[in-house]
Amino acid sequence: MNALLEDIYAILSTTPERWQRLVGTLPIGLLTRPPATGEWSALNCLQHLLDAERLLFPVRFRAFLAGQNLADFDPHQQHAEVDAQTPAQLAATFARLRQESLALLEQVKDEDLGRTTQHPKLGTVTLAELLHTWAAHDLNHTVQAERALMQPFMLGSGPWRSFFRDHENGVPKE
């Protein structure tokens, strides 16, 4: 496995562990607390990551390998089966699905990274670009969740609050 694939595999393999630790440790009120109007709670981020693991990245990965074009994906579409699960169930389901995805990733050969296909909005894309996006997506929504978790603590930090201004949700950046 080349360095790019090793890095992506490392990122993708750590995300489920991080989420299992978060939902196994933090109270539900903190996980579900919306950080600001229109922003996602930590739990919303986990639900979205699970949707992406079920309906987006492995599906697109398989399409690449089969030489098929990619279908569009609506990240705001709600899925009742995800909403009905507890945080621990969501994290466990995500971990199980991610193990399946990691097994897929192990099949990639260096020469596969240059494969191209058509995205309905972005045009021609490569498998390497999809894999970069998958890792960045994991990190983005985990950081987003952690930022949501930070909000009540930043608000209560008194004179130290100014150190966290870059992380406040719903506050215009200067």
GUMIMAR-830824 format. One record per residue (C-alpha): z, x, y. Coordinates in steps of 0.2 Angstrom, whole numbers. Example, Ala and Ser with C-alpha at 12.3 -4.5 7.8 and 13.67 -1.06 7.14 Angstrom:
up = 39 east = 62 north = -22
up = 36 east = 68 north = -5
END
This chain:
up = 0 east = 0 north = 0
up = -5 east = 7 north = 17
up = 7 east = 9 north = 32
up = 1 east = -7 north = 40
up = 4 east = -17 north = 24
up = 21 east = -9 north = 22
up = 27 east = -13 north = 39
up = 21 east = -31 north = 38
up = 29 east = -33 north = 21
up = 45 east = -26 north = 28
up = 46 east = -38 north = 42
up = 41 east = -53 north = 31
up = 54 east = -49 north = 18
up = 68 east = -48 north = 30
up = 66 east = -64 north = 39
up = 73 east = -76 north = 25
up = 88 east = -65 north = 23
up = 91 east = -66 north = 42
up = 90 east = -85 north = 41
up = 101 east = -87 north = 26
up = 114 east = -77 north = 35
up = 113 east = -87 north = 51
up = 114 east = -104 north = 43
up = 127 east = -99 north = 30
up = 138 east = -92 north = 44
up = 135 east = -102 north = 60
up = 142 east = -120 north = 63
up = 129 east = -134 north = 63
up = 133 east = -138 north = 82
up = 127 east = -120 north = 87
up = 112 east = -121 north = 76
up = 106 east = -138 north = 83
up = 111 east = -135 north = 101
up = 95 east = -136 north = 112
up = 95 east = -122 north = 124
up = 86 east = -131 north = 138
up = 75 east = -146 north = 140
up = 59 east = -144 north = 130
up = 65 east = -128 north = 121
up = 69 east = -127 north = 102
up = 86 east = -125 north = 95
up = 88 east = -112 north = 81
up = 86 east = -125 north = 68
up = 70 east = -131 north = 76
up = 64 east = -113 north = 74
up = 68 east = -112 north = 56
up = 60 east = -129 north = 53
up = 44 east = -122 north = 61
up = 45 east = -106 north = 51
up = 46 east = -116 north = 35
up = 31 east = -127 north = 40
up = 21 east = -111 north = 44
up = 26 east = -104 north = 27
up = 21 east = -120 north = 18
up = 5 east = -125 north = 28
up = -1 east = -111 north = 38
up = 0 east = -92 north = 34
up = -2 east = -92 north = 15
up = -16 east = -106 north = 16
up = -25 east = -95 north = 28
up = -22 east = -80 north = 18
up = -30 east = -88 north = 3
up = -44 east = -94 north = 13
up = -48 east = -76 north = 18
up = -48 east = -71 north = 0
up = -59 east = -85 north = -5
up = -72 east = -82 north = 9
up = -68 east = -99 north = 18
up = -66 east = -103 north = 36
up = -49 east = -107 north = 43
up = -43 east = -124 north = 47
up = -34 east = -128 north = 63
up = -15 east = -130 north = 63
up = -4 east = -141 north = 75
up = 13 east = -132 north = 77
up = 20 east = -147 north = 85
up = 17 east = -159 north = 70
up = 33 east = -165 north = 63
up = 36 east = -166 north = 44
up = 49 east = -178 north = 38
up = 53 east = -168 north = 22
up = 58 east = -154 north = 32
up = 69 east = -164 north = 44
up = 78 east = -172 north = 30
up = 85 east = -155 north = 23
up = 101 east = -146 north = 28
up = 100 east = -129 north = 36
up = 105 east = -121 north = 20
up = 92 east = -130 north = 10
up = 79 east = -126 north = 23
up = 83 east = -107 north = 22
up = 83 east = -108 north = 3
up = 66 east = -116 north = 3
up = 59 east = -104 north = 16
up = 66 east = -89 north = 5
up = 58 east = -96 north = -11
up = 41 east = -99 north = -2
up = 42 east = -82 north = 6
up = 44 east = -74 north = -11
up = 28 east = -82 north = -16
up = 19 east = -76 north = 0
up = 25 east = -58 north = -3
up = 18 east = -59 north = -20
up = 1 east = -63 north = -12
up = 3 east = -49 north = 1
up = 5 east = -37 north = -13
up = -13 east = -41 north = -19
up = -21 east = -35 north = -3
up = -31 east = -19 north = -4
up = -35 east = -8 north = 11
up = -53 east = -14 north = 11
up = -47 east = -32 north = 12
up = -40 east = -29 north = 29
up = -57 east = -29 north = 37
up = -63 east = -46 north = 30
up = -68 east = -59 north = 43
up = -69 east = -77 north = 44
up = -70 east = -91 north = 57
up = -55 east = -98 north = 66
up = -59 east = -115 north = 74
up = -53 east = -110 north = 91
up = -53 east = -91 north = 91
up = -70 east = -87 north = 83
up = -71 east = -72 north = 71
up = -54 east = -65 north = 65
up = -50 east = -52 north = 52
up = -37 east = -52 north = 39
up = -28 east = -38 north = 47
up = -26 east = -48 north = 63
up = -19 east = -63 north = 53
up = -6 east = -52 north = 45
up = -1 east = -44 north = 62
up = 0 east = -62 north = 68
up = 11 east = -67 north = 53
up = 24 east = -53 north = 56
up = 24 east = -56 north = 75
up = 26 east = -75 north = 72
up = 41 east = -72 north = 61
up = 49 east = -61 north = 74
up = 45 east = -72 north = 89
up = 53 east = -87 north = 82
up = 68 east = -78 north = 75
up = 70 east = -70 north = 93
up = 68 east = -88 north = 100
up = 81 east = -94 north = 89
up = 93 east = -80 north = 93
up = 90 east = -83 north = 111
up = 94 east = -102 north = 109
up = 111 east = -96 north = 100
up = 115 east = -85 north = 115
up = 114 east = -98 north = 128
up = 132 east = -105 north = 128
up = 139 east = -88 north = 127
up = 129 east = -81 north = 141
up = 134 east = -97 north = 152
up = 152 east = -93 north = 148
up = 152 east = -74 north = 152
up = 157 east = -75 north = 170
up = 153 east = -60 north = 180
up = 143 east = -52 north = 165
up = 131 east = -66 north = 165
up = 119 east = -57 north = 176
up = 116 east = -44 north = 162
up = 108 east = -59 north = 152
up = 97 east = -67 north = 165
up = 81 east = -61 north = 156
up = 87 east = -71 north = 141
up = 92 east = -88 north = 149
up = 81 east = -103 north = 144
up = 76 east = -115 north = 157
up = 79 east = -102 north = 172
up = 64 east = -96 north = 182
up = 62 east = -77 north = 180
up = 61 east = -68 north = 196
END
